[in-house]
Amino acid sequence: MQLRYNYRVYPDARQRSALAQAFGCARVVWNDCLRDRREAYSAGLPYVPSGELSKVRITQAKRTEERAWLAEVSAVVLQQSLRDLDAAFKNFFDSLKGKRRGPKASPPRFKSKKDTRQSIRLNANAFSLQENGTVYVAKVGRLKVKWSRPLPTAPTSLTIVKDSAGRYFASFVVDTSPDVLPELDSEVGIDLGLTTFAVLSDGTKISSPKFLRRAEKKLKRLQRDLSRKAKGSKNRAKARIKVARQHARVADRRRDWHHRASTQIIRDNQAVYVEDLSVSGLARTRLAKSVHDSGWMQFINMLEYKAAKHGRHFGKIGRFEPTSQVCSTCGIKDGPKPLHIREWTCKGCGTLHDRDENAAHNTLAAGRADRLNASRSAGKTRMKVPAPRVEAGSHPDGRPAVAGIPGLAAGEHVNAGTP
């Protein structure tokens, strides 16, 4: 399976300038190629292939006066930008044809130099790990990296990212084998909420930390200062960075907390079942800020890929399953209930239910039933159950980079970030 490892990078002034130039060149190639394909579509012409775009917008463009500065950055950066555009078009076409799961993918859009997030992607031909612990990037130099843990294998691709807070990150994609944990007998259903972040069918309750709510007071002051700065001024740019850094702190704390909670659940249970929530729909209600602050989808995605990594089973039940309406003891459907009702008594058996605990028990029962039905149909249709999930990444291309992190012993774990 493919996993992504992120590390903080600290480029100097010259390297920041080189990275800014690489970001800009990759953006220009993306926009030029996208414009050509849009114009061909409007004119009723066939889809422009990548080979022709690479020849015209990269190779020949370097020899012109208007695009001569494209030669100042690594050619891999420009080629990878075109490959990313091809992948975006493929996702869009597959989404239209129904070949791609999940929500409908939008067509590729033009990139702006004012975007707060900039990135470039490199294959193994354009970067290498050095003996002194730095990462050499073609036409940029040796970048100082804060290694929080060693890489398990040689990376196949590298993405340099500059976020809205002005921080730089190196994101490595590595091919690694699953780390299967010993089998357990315990299975758990999870009911996600706002007041209580998660209630497990074994009775465990995980309180919601509400990181955004706790930071609202400081964010309010910083955003008020930002609104009072003149547009286009340097003071406004400084104020925007302060707001972005505060939001980044909130996101980092939430992500770290999600990693810790999801890892503990995966380690303690052989199978995990959750409800397929419609977060995009809930985000259009009056509870939108609380829904985004909880970060349900990020947490569910972590559970899913960690289950695949550690040999656990992960399942989703339908979002229209009446988990809060059915008695988990006798199975009688008692009807819908407003959100303020946190406890109710079953009219059939008289059991007093906690709303969230009852929903967690029903989620566990529905997940087990779906898994049993899928296993039975798999014997007839020869389908694989469950389907493993892997993180997106690039395939190995070019010479292999050096495996591991120089300066760190094998298995050493220093200031681990993502579990």
C-alpha positions as CSV (number, residue, x, y, z in Angstrom):
1,M,0.0,0.0,0.0
2,Q,1.0,3.6,-0.5
3,L,1.3,6.0,2.4
4,R,2.2,9.7,2.7
5,Y,4.7,11.1,5.2
6,N,4.8,14.8,5.8
7,Y,7.8,16.7,7.3
8,R,8.3,20.4,8.0
9,V,10.9,22.1,5.8
10,Y,12.9,25.2,6.5
11,P,14.3,26.7,3.3
12,D,16.6,29.8,3.4
13,A,15.9,33.0,1.5
14,R,17.5,31.8,-1.7
15,Q,15.7,28.5,-1.6
16,R,12.4,30.3,-0.9
17,S,12.9,32.4,-4.0
18,A,13.7,29.3,-6.1
19,L,10.6,27.5,-4.8
20,A,8.5,30.5,-5.5
21,Q,9.8,30.5,-9.1
22,A,9.0,26.7,-9.4
23,F,5.5,27.3,-8.0
24,G,4.9,30.0,-10.6
25,C,6.3,27.9,-13.6
26,A,4.2,24.9,-12.6
27,R,1.1,27.1,-12.4
28,V,1.8,28.7,-15.8
29,V,2.2,25.3,-17.5
30,W,-1.0,24.1,-15.9
31,N,-2.9,27.2,-17.1
32,D,-1.5,27.2,-20.6
33,C,-2.3,23.6,-21.2
34,L,-5.8,23.9,-19.6
35,R,-6.5,27.0,-21.9
36,D,-5.5,25.0,-25.0
37,R,-7.8,22.2,-24.1
38,R,-10.7,24.5,-23.3
39,E,-10.3,26.4,-26.6
40,A,-10.1,23.1,-28.5
41,Y,-13.3,22.0,-26.9
42,S,-15.1,25.3,-27.6
43,A,-14.0,25.1,-31.3
44,G,-15.3,21.5,-31.6
45,L,-11.8,20.1,-32.0
46,P,-10.5,16.8,-30.6
47,Y,-9.1,16.5,-27.1
48,V,-5.5,17.8,-27.2
49,P,-3.1,14.9,-26.2
50,S,-0.4,15.4,-23.5
51,G,2.4,14.8,-25.9
52,E,1.4,17.7,-28.1
53,L,1.0,20.0,-25.1
54,S,4.4,19.0,-23.7
55,K,6.0,19.8,-27.0
56,V,4.3,23.2,-27.5
57,R,3.9,24.5,-23.9
58,I,7.1,23.2,-22.4
59,T,9.8,22.3,-24.9
60,Q,9.1,25.0,-27.5
61,A,7.9,27.6,-25.0
62,K,11.4,27.6,-23.4
63,R,12.8,28.9,-26.6
64,T,10.5,31.9,-26.8
65,E,11.1,35.3,-25.2
66,E,7.8,35.2,-23.3
67,R,8.4,31.9,-21.6
68,A,12.2,31.7,-21.6
69,W,12.2,31.6,-17.7
70,L,10.6,28.2,-17.8
71,A,14.1,26.8,-18.4
72,E,15.3,28.1,-15.0
73,V,13.4,25.4,-13.1
74,S,13.6,21.6,-13.2
75,A,11.9,20.1,-16.3
76,V,10.4,17.5,-13.9
77,V,8.3,20.2,-12.2
78,L,6.8,21.2,-15.5
79,Q,6.2,17.6,-16.7
80,Q,4.6,16.7,-13.4
81,S,2.3,19.7,-13.6
82,L,1.0,18.5,-17.0
83,R,0.6,15.0,-15.5
84,D,-1.5,16.4,-12.7
85,L,-3.7,18.2,-15.2
86,D,-4.2,14.9,-17.0
87,A,-5.1,13.2,-13.8
88,A,-7.6,16.0,-13.1
89,F,-9.2,15.5,-16.5
90,K,-9.3,11.8,-16.0
91,N,-11.1,12.1,-12.7
92,F,-13.6,14.5,-14.3
93,F,-14.3,12.2,-17.2
94,D,-14.6,9.1,-15.0
95,S,-17.0,10.9,-12.7
96,L,-19.2,11.8,-15.7
97,K,-19.2,8.2,-16.9
98,G,-19.9,6.8,-13.4
99,K,-16.5,5.0,-13.2
100,R,-15.4,7.1,-10.2
101,R,-16.8,6.6,-6.7
102,G,-17.7,9.5,-4.4
103,P,-19.1,12.9,-5.2
104,K,-19.0,14.3,-8.7
105,A,-15.6,15.7,-9.7
106,S,-15.5,19.2,-11.2
107,P,-13.6,20.1,-14.4
108,P,-10.0,21.5,-13.8
109,R,-9.9,25.2,-13.1
110,F,-7.2,27.8,-13.6
111,K,-4.7,28.4,-10.8
112,S,-3.9,31.9,-9.5
113,K,-0.7,33.3,-8.1
114,K,-2.8,34.7,-5.3
115,D,-3.8,31.2,-4.1
116,T,-2.6,30.8,-0.5
117,R,-1.5,27.2,-1.1
118,Q,1.2,26.5,-3.6
119,S,2.8,23.1,-4.5
120,I,5.1,21.3,-6.9
121,R,5.5,17.6,-7.4
122,L,8.7,15.7,-8.2
123,N,9.6,12.1,-9.0
124,A,12.7,10.3,-7.9
125,N,14.8,11.8,-10.7
126,A,14.5,15.3,-9.3
127,F,15.2,14.7,-5.6
128,S,17.4,12.6,-3.3
129,L,18.0,12.1,0.4
130,Q,21.5,13.3,1.5
131,E,23.9,11.8,4.1
132,N,23.6,14.9,6.4
133,G,19.8,14.5,6.6
134,T,18.9,17.2,4.0
135,V,16.8,16.7,0.9
136,Y,18.3,17.7,-2.4
137,V,15.8,19.2,-4.9
138,A,16.8,19.9,-8.4
139,K,17.4,23.7,-9.1
140,V,16.5,24.5,-5.5
141,G,19.3,23.0,-3.4
142,R,19.6,21.0,-0.1
143,L,16.5,21.7,2.0
144,K,16.7,21.4,5.8
145,V,14.1,19.0,7.0
146,K,12.8,18.4,10.5
147,W,12.7,14.6,10.6
148,S,10.0,13.4,13.1
149,R,10.3,9.7,12.2
150,P,12.2,7.6,9.7
151,L,10.8,6.7,6.3
152,P,10.0,2.9,6.1
153,T,11.1,2.6,2.5
154,A,12.6,4.7,-0.4
155,P,10.1,7.4,-1.4
156,T,8.7,7.3,-4.9
157,S,7.7,11.0,-5.2
158,L,8.0,14.2,-3.3
159,T,5.6,17.2,-3.1
160,I,6.8,20.5,-1.7
161,V,3.9,22.5,-0.3
162,K,3.7,26.0,0.9
163,D,0.5,26.5,3.0
164,S,-1.5,29.7,3.7
165,A,0.5,30.3,6.9
166,G,3.7,30.5,4.9
167,R,5.0,27.1,6.2
168,Y,6.8,24.7,3.9
169,F,6.3,20.9,4.0
170,A,7.9,17.9,2.2
171,S,5.4,15.2,1.5
172,F,6.9,11.8,0.6
173,V,4.9,8.9,-1.0
174,V,6.3,5.5,-0.1
175,D,5.3,1.9,-0.9
176,T,5.1,-0.1,2.2
177,S,3.6,-3.4,3.3
178,P,0.7,-3.5,5.8
179,D,1.6,-3.7,9.5
180,V,-0.9,-6.3,10.5
181,L,-1.7,-6.4,14.2
182,P,-2.7,-9.5,16.2
183,E,-6.3,-10.5,15.8
184,L,-8.8,-9.6,18.5
185,D,-12.4,-10.7,19.2
186,S,-13.8,-7.2,19.9
187,E,-15.9,-5.3,17.4
188,V,-17.3,-1.8,17.8
189,G,-19.9,0.5,16.3
190,I,-19.4,4.3,16.5
191,D,-22.0,7.0,16.7
192,L,-20.5,10.4,15.9
193,G,-22.0,13.6,17.4
194,L,-21.4,17.2,18.3
195,T,-21.6,17.5,22.1
196,T,-20.0,14.0,22.5
197,F,-17.7,13.5,19.6
198,A,-18.0,9.7,19.5
199,V,-19.9,7.1,21.5
200,L,-18.8,3.5,21.1
201,S,-21.0,0.5,21.4
202,D,-18.8,-0.8,24.3
203,G,-19.9,2.2,26.4
204,T,-16.8,4.4,25.8
205,K,-17.6,8.1,25.3
206,I,-15.1,10.5,23.7
207,S,-15.8,14.1,24.5
208,S,-15.5,16.7,21.7
209,P,-12.5,19.0,22.2
210,K,-14.0,21.8,20.1
211,F,-10.7,23.3,19.0
212,L,-12.2,26.0,16.8
213,R,-14.7,27.1,19.5
214,R,-11.8,27.4,22.0
215,A,-9.8,29.6,19.6
216,E,-12.7,31.8,18.6
217,K,-11.9,34.6,20.9
218,K,-8.3,35.1,19.5
219,L,-9.5,34.5,16.0
220,K,-12.2,37.2,16.4
221,R,-9.5,39.7,17.5
222,L,-7.1,38.8,14.7
223,Q,-9.8,38.9,12.0
224,R,-11.0,42.3,13.3
225,D,-7.5,43.6,13.0
226,L,-7.3,42.2,9.4
227,S,-10.5,43.9,8.4
228,R,-9.1,47.3,9.4
229,K,-6.1,47.1,7.3
230,A,-6.0,48.8,3.8
231,K,-6.3,46.4,1.0
232,G,-3.0,45.8,-0.8
233,S,-0.9,47.1,2.0
234,K,1.9,45.3,3.7
235,N,0.2,45.5,7.1
236,R,-2.8,43.7,5.6
237,A,-0.5,40.9,4.4
238,K,1.0,40.6,7.8
239,A,-2.4,40.5,9.5
240,R,-3.5,37.8,7.0
241,I,-0.6,35.6,7.9
242,K,-1.4,35.9,11.6
243,V,-5.0,34.8,10.9
244,A,-3.8,31.9,8.8
245,R,-1.3,30.8,11.4
246,Q,-4.0,30.7,14.1
247,H,-6.3,28.6,11.8
248,A,-3.3,26.3,11.1
249,R,-2.8,25.8,14.8
250,V,-6.4,24.8,15.2
251,A,-6.2,22.4,12.2
252,D,-3.0,20.9,13.5
253,R,-4.4,20.3,17.0
254,R,-7.6,18.7,15.5
255,R,-5.6,16.5,13.2
256,D,-3.3,15.3,16.0
257,W,-6.2,14.5,18.2
258,H,-8.0,12.6,15.4
259,H,-4.8,10.5,14.9
260,R,-4.5,9.6,18.5
261,A,-8.2,8.7,18.9
262,S,-8.4,6.7,15.6
263,T,-5.2,4.8,16.3
264,Q,-6.5,3.8,19.7
265,I,-9.8,2.5,18.3
266,I,-8.1,0.5,15.5
267,R,-5.6,-1.1,18.0
268,D,-8.4,-2.1,20.4
269,N,-10.9,-3.6,17.9
270,Q,-10.8,-6.1,15.1
271,A,-13.7,-4.5,13.2
272,V,-15.0,-0.9,13.3
273,Y,-18.3,0.3,11.9
274,V,-19.5,3.9,11.3
275,E,-22.4,5.6,9.6
276,D,-21.9,7.1,6.1
277,L,-22.6,10.7,7.1
278,S,-23.6,13.5,4.7
279,V,-21.2,16.1,6.0
280,S,-21.8,18.4,3.0
281,G,-25.5,18.4,3.7
282,L,-25.1,19.0,7.4
283,A,-22.6,21.9,6.6
284,R,-25.5,23.8,5.1
285,T,-27.5,23.9,8.3
286,R,-27.3,26.1,11.4
287,L,-24.9,23.6,12.9
288,A,-22.3,24.1,10.1
289,K,-19.5,25.6,12.3
290,S,-19.8,22.8,14.8
291,V,-19.9,20.2,12.1
292,H,-16.7,21.5,10.5
293,D,-15.1,21.9,13.9
294,S,-15.7,18.2,14.6
295,G,-14.0,17.0,11.4
296,W,-16.0,13.8,11.1
297,M,-14.8,13.0,7.6
298,Q,-11.1,13.4,8.4
299,F,-11.6,11.1,11.4
300,I,-13.5,8.5,9.3
301,N,-10.8,8.5,6.6
302,M,-8.2,7.9,9.2
303,L,-10.1,5.0,10.6
304,E,-10.5,3.6,7.0
305,Y,-6.8,3.7,5.9
306,K,-5.5,2.6,9.4
307,A,-7.8,-0.4,9.3
308,A,-6.3,-1.4,5.9
309,K,-2.8,-0.7,7.2
310,H,-3.2,-2.8,10.4
311,G,-5.3,-5.7,9.0
312,R,-8.6,-4.6,10.6
313,H,-12.1,-4.5,9.0
314,F,-13.7,-1.2,8.4
315,G,-17.3,-0.8,7.3
316,K,-19.9,1.9,6.7
317,I,-23.6,1.5,7.1
318,G,-26.1,3.5,5.0
319,R,-26.8,7.1,6.1
320,F,-30.5,6.4,6.1
321,E,-30.3,3.6,8.6
322,P,-32.6,4.6,11.5
323,T,-30.1,4.0,14.2
324,S,-31.7,6.6,16.5
325,Q,-35.2,5.3,16.0
326,V,-34.8,1.5,16.5
327,C,-34.6,-0.1,19.9
328,S,-31.3,-2.1,20.1
329,T,-32.9,-4.5,22.6
330,C,-36.2,-5.6,20.9
331,G,-35.8,-4.1,17.4
332,I,-39.0,-2.0,17.5
333,K,-38.9,1.2,15.5
334,D,-40.1,4.0,17.8
335,G,-40.0,6.8,15.2
336,P,-37.9,10.0,14.8
337,K,-36.9,12.1,17.7
338,P,-35.7,15.8,18.0
339,L,-32.1,16.4,18.8
340,H,-32.8,17.7,22.3
341,I,-34.1,14.3,23.4
342,R,-31.1,12.4,24.6
343,E,-32.9,9.6,26.4
344,W,-36.0,7.7,25.6
345,T,-37.9,4.6,26.7
346,C,-38.9,1.9,24.3
347,K,-42.6,1.4,24.0
348,G,-42.2,-2.3,23.3
349,C,-39.8,-3.6,26.0
350,G,-39.6,-0.6,28.3
351,T,-35.8,-0.3,28.1
352,L,-34.4,3.2,28.9
353,H,-32.0,4.1,26.1
354,D,-29.3,6.7,25.9
355,R,-29.7,8.1,22.4
356,D,-26.1,7.9,21.4
357,E,-25.3,4.5,23.0
358,N,-28.4,3.0,21.3
359,A,-27.3,4.3,18.0
360,A,-23.9,2.9,18.4
361,H,-25.3,-0.6,19.2
362,N,-27.5,-0.4,16.1
363,T,-24.5,0.7,14.0
364,L,-22.6,-2.3,15.2
365,A,-25.5,-4.7,14.4
366,A,-26.1,-3.1,10.9
367,G,-22.3,-3.3,10.1
368,R,-22.1,-6.9,11.1
369,A,-25.1,-7.7,8.9
370,D,-23.7,-5.9,5.9
371,R,-20.4,-7.6,6.3
372,L,-22.0,-11.1,6.5
373,N,-24.1,-10.4,3.4
374,A,-21.0,-9.1,1.5
375,S,-19.0,-12.2,2.5
376,R,-21.8,-14.5,1.2
377,S,-22.1,-12.7,-2.1
378,A,-18.3,-12.6,-2.5
379,G,-18.3,-16.4,-2.7
380,K,-20.6,-16.2,-5.7
381,T,-19.3,-13.1,-7.5
382,R,-15.6,-13.6,-6.6
383,M,-15.4,-10.1,-5.4
384,K,-12.8,-9.0,-2.7
385,V,-14.2,-8.1,0.7
386,P,-13.3,-5.7,2.1
387,A,-11.8,-3.5,-0.6
388,P,-8.5,-2.0,0.8
389,R,-8.1,1.8,0.6
390,V,-4.7,3.3,-0.3
391,E,-3.7,6.9,-0.3
392,A,-3.1,8.7,-3.6
393,G,0.4,8.9,-4.8
394,S,2.6,8.5,-7.9
395,H,4.1,5.3,-9.2
396,P,7.8,4.7,-9.0
397,D,9.5,6.5,-11.9
398,G,13.2,6.8,-12.5
399,R,16.1,5.9,-10.3
400,P,15.3,4.9,-6.7
401,A,16.1,7.4,-3.9
402,V,18.0,6.4,-0.7
403,A,15.8,4.5,1.7
404,G,15.4,5.7,5.3
405,I,16.5,8.9,7.0
406,P,20.2,9.5,7.4
407,G,21.1,10.2,11.0
408,L,18.3,8.2,12.5
409,A,18.7,4.6,13.6
410,A,16.3,2.0,12.2
411,G,13.1,2.0,14.1
412,E,13.9,5.2,16.0
413,H,10.8,7.3,16.7
414,V,11.5,10.9,17.5
415,N,8.7,13.4,18.1
416,A,6.2,11.4,16.0
417,G,3.6,13.4,14.1
418,T,1.0,11.3,12.3
419,P,0.6,7.9,14.0
